[in-house]
Amino acid sequence: MTDLATGVLWIVGSAFAFLAALGVLRMPDVFTRMQASTKASTLGLGCLLIGAALQLADLASIIRVLSIGAFILLTTPVSAHVIARASYRANIPLWNGTVIDERREAKHHIPDADRPQLG
């Protein structure tokens, strides 16, 4: 039973990793590529690591797998945010089909210090 669960998790994890690579190739701009690569690859790696933990089943290996998973879950969102912020500040153009640019709207927003006080 453990071998079957491990096999399924490894196939699902590999499929997500493949979809992440495909998303990087197919998406139109850096922001959608970044989203595809971070979300799908993190989920794929999570499935692969859970499968490895099931297969290895000793405490030292499980602790290693959990450490790797925690590191990936903590660093992937931060690195994605840094890449997106640097790309936006470098004026990398958005895809033409982008509906909303919340950051551009925030730039034209009146700061709280200049806003009249009510009451």
PyMOL commands that set and color helices and strands:
alter all, ss='L'
color gray80, all
select helices_A, chain A and resi 2-26+30-56+59-89+102-107+112-114
alter helices_A, ss='H'
color red, helices_A
deselect
rebuild
show_as cartoon
